[in-house]
Amino acid sequence: MIKDKLTIIEQQNCIQILKQRFEKNIQRHQGLDWQKVEEKIINQPEKIWSLYQMEITGGEPDVIFYDDKTDEYYVVDCSTESPKDRRSLAYDYEGQRSRKEHQPKNNAIDFAKNMKIELLTEDEYRLLQSVEIVDQKTSSWLKTPEQIRELGGAIFGDYRYGTIFVYHNGAQSYYSARGFRGILKI
């Protein structure tokens, strides 16, 4: 069961972990100022809960981009491989439900929604891969364009042979090495 409230100590610990990761991985966000990031987080305390969920499910969230048009920082799962506690999932509920045998326990869309985050789009996934190579052994479901989903498919990404691959599968498919990466805009 997902805990719906964090104590002050848990909130502070979550921010501290994010700060340490930010300082350790400066190549992901060159030119960005932690003080400004922290101020945005503190001014949106409801988002600390989502950061905590990203952390405890193995996502290792970190800031990878600042969008000056929207005044938002992109905090993304930067774990080397698809977050370990978010794998073996169908793409969405319809895909999960349509699987008659060996139905997965959950799906990526609902899991992310419960965490109050979004799946990465293909563009966001490519942005992440430009600052940190990830998914060399796993793959991650990506937010699928509606026209693909209406036909029963869903897309995922990974990194093999020095190349970012974005490919498709049936939305009901699930694998022990496929999960999802999330994004939280702060």
C-alpha positions as CSV (number, residue, x, y, z in Angstrom):
1,M,0.0,0.0,0.0
2,I,1.3,3.4,-0.9
3,K,1.8,5.8,2.0
4,D,-0.2,9.0,1.3
5,K,1.5,11.4,3.7
6,L,5.2,11.9,4.6
7,T,6.6,13.1,7.9
8,I,8.6,16.3,8.0
9,I,11.7,14.1,8.5
10,E,10.9,12.0,5.4
11,Q,10.4,15.1,3.3
12,Q,13.7,16.6,4.5
13,N,15.5,13.3,3.8
14,C,14.0,13.1,0.3
15,I,15.2,16.6,-0.5
16,Q,18.6,15.8,0.9
17,I,18.9,12.7,-1.2
18,L,17.9,14.7,-4.3
19,K,20.5,17.4,-3.4
20,Q,23.3,14.9,-3.0
21,R,22.4,13.3,-6.3
22,F,22.2,16.7,-8.0
23,E,25.7,17.6,-6.7
24,K,27.2,14.2,-7.5
25,N,25.9,14.2,-11.1
26,I,26.5,17.8,-12.3
27,Q,26.9,16.7,-15.9
28,R,23.1,16.0,-16.0
29,H,22.2,19.7,-15.3
30,Q,25.2,21.9,-16.1
31,G,24.4,25.6,-15.3
32,L,21.5,24.9,-13.0
33,D,21.5,26.1,-9.5
34,W,20.4,23.7,-6.7
35,Q,19.1,26.6,-4.5
36,K,16.6,27.5,-7.2
37,V,15.5,23.9,-7.6
38,E,15.2,23.4,-3.9
39,E,13.1,26.6,-3.6
40,K,10.7,25.3,-6.3
41,I,10.4,22.0,-4.5
42,I,9.7,23.6,-1.1
43,N,7.1,25.9,-2.7
44,Q,5.3,22.8,-4.1
45,P,5.4,20.4,-1.1
46,E,2.8,18.1,-2.7
47,K,5.5,17.1,-5.2
48,I,7.9,15.9,-2.5
49,W,5.6,12.9,-2.1
50,S,6.0,12.0,-5.8
51,L,9.8,12.4,-5.5
52,Y,9.7,10.1,-2.5
53,Q,7.7,7.5,-4.6
54,M,10.2,7.8,-7.4
55,E,13.1,7.2,-5.0
56,I,11.6,4.2,-3.1
57,T,10.7,2.4,-6.3
58,G,14.3,2.6,-7.5
59,G,14.1,5.5,-9.9
60,E,17.0,7.6,-8.5
61,P,15.3,10.9,-9.6
62,D,17.5,13.8,-10.7
63,V,17.0,17.1,-12.5
64,I,18.0,17.0,-16.2
65,F,16.5,20.1,-17.7
66,Y,15.0,23.6,-17.0
67,D,12.3,24.8,-19.3
68,D,12.5,28.6,-19.2
69,K,9.2,28.9,-21.2
70,T,7.2,27.1,-18.5
71,D,9.6,27.9,-15.6
72,E,9.8,24.2,-14.7
73,Y,12.5,21.8,-13.8
74,Y,12.3,18.3,-15.2
75,V,13.0,15.7,-12.5
76,V,13.4,12.3,-14.2
77,D,14.3,8.7,-13.1
78,C,18.0,8.4,-13.8
79,S,18.6,4.9,-12.6
80,T,21.0,3.0,-14.8
81,E,18.3,0.5,-15.7
82,S,14.5,0.8,-15.6
83,P,13.5,1.2,-12.0
84,K,13.5,-2.2,-10.4
85,D,10.2,-1.9,-8.5
86,R,8.4,-0.8,-11.6
87,R,8.9,-3.7,-14.0
88,S,6.8,-6.5,-15.4
89,L,3.9,-4.2,-16.2
90,A,1.6,-4.0,-19.1
91,Y,1.4,-0.5,-20.7
92,D,-2.1,0.5,-19.5
93,Y,-5.2,-1.0,-17.8
94,E,-6.8,-1.9,-21.1
95,G,-3.7,-3.8,-22.1
96,Q,-3.4,-5.4,-18.6
97,R,-7.1,-6.5,-18.7
98,S,-6.9,-7.9,-22.3
99,R,-4.2,-10.4,-21.3
100,K,-6.2,-13.6,-20.6
101,E,-3.4,-15.7,-19.2
102,H,-0.6,-14.7,-16.9
103,Q,-2.0,-11.3,-16.3
104,P,0.5,-8.8,-14.9
105,K,-0.1,-7.4,-11.5
106,N,-0.3,-3.8,-12.7
107,N,0.3,-1.4,-15.6
108,A,2.7,1.5,-16.2
109,I,0.1,4.2,-16.8
110,D,-1.9,3.5,-13.5
111,F,1.3,3.0,-11.5
112,A,2.6,6.4,-12.7
113,K,-0.7,8.0,-12.0
114,N,-0.8,6.7,-8.5
115,M,2.7,8.2,-8.0
116,K,1.4,11.5,-9.5
117,I,4.1,11.5,-12.2
118,E,4.0,10.9,-16.0
119,L,5.7,8.4,-18.3
120,L,8.4,10.0,-20.4
121,T,7.5,10.9,-23.9
122,E,9.8,9.8,-26.7
123,D,11.4,13.3,-26.8
124,E,11.9,13.4,-23.0
125,Y,13.5,9.9,-23.2
126,R,15.9,11.1,-25.8
127,L,16.7,14.1,-23.7
128,L,17.5,11.8,-20.8
129,Q,19.7,9.6,-23.0
130,S,21.6,12.8,-24.1
131,V,22.6,13.5,-20.5
132,E,22.9,9.9,-19.1
133,I,23.0,6.6,-21.0
134,V,20.3,4.4,-19.5
135,D,18.5,1.1,-20.2
136,Q,21.4,-0.8,-21.7
137,K,20.0,-4.1,-20.3
138,T,16.4,-3.1,-19.7
139,S,13.7,-1.1,-21.5
140,S,11.1,1.5,-20.5
141,W,7.6,2.0,-21.6
142,L,7.1,5.5,-23.1
143,K,4.0,7.7,-23.3
144,T,2.4,6.4,-26.4
145,P,0.8,8.5,-29.1
146,E,-3.0,8.0,-29.2
147,Q,-3.1,6.8,-32.8
148,I,-0.7,3.9,-31.9
149,R,-2.5,3.1,-28.7
150,E,-5.9,2.9,-30.5
151,L,-4.4,0.2,-32.7
152,G,-3.4,-1.9,-29.7
153,G,0.2,-0.9,-29.6
154,A,2.5,0.9,-27.2
155,I,6.1,2.2,-27.5
156,F,9.2,1.6,-25.4
157,G,12.8,2.7,-25.5
158,D,16.2,1.3,-24.7
159,Y,19.9,1.8,-25.6
160,R,21.8,-0.8,-27.5
161,Y,24.8,-0.8,-29.9
162,G,25.5,2.8,-29.1
163,T,22.0,3.8,-30.3
164,I,18.7,4.9,-28.7
165,F,16.0,2.6,-30.0
166,V,12.2,3.3,-29.7
167,Y,10.1,0.4,-30.8
168,H,6.6,-1.0,-30.3
169,N,4.9,-3.9,-28.6
170,G,1.3,-4.9,-27.8
171,A,0.1,-2.9,-24.8
172,Q,-0.7,-6.2,-23.0
173,S,3.0,-7.3,-23.2
174,Y,5.1,-7.3,-20.1
175,Y,8.6,-8.5,-19.4
176,S,10.8,-8.7,-16.3
177,A,13.3,-6.3,-17.9
178,R,10.7,-3.7,-19.0
179,G,9.4,-1.0,-16.6
180,F,8.8,2.7,-16.9
181,R,10.6,5.9,-16.2
182,G,8.7,8.9,-14.9
183,I,9.0,12.6,-15.1
184,L,7.9,15.2,-12.5
185,K,7.8,18.8,-13.6
186,I,8.6,21.2,-10.7
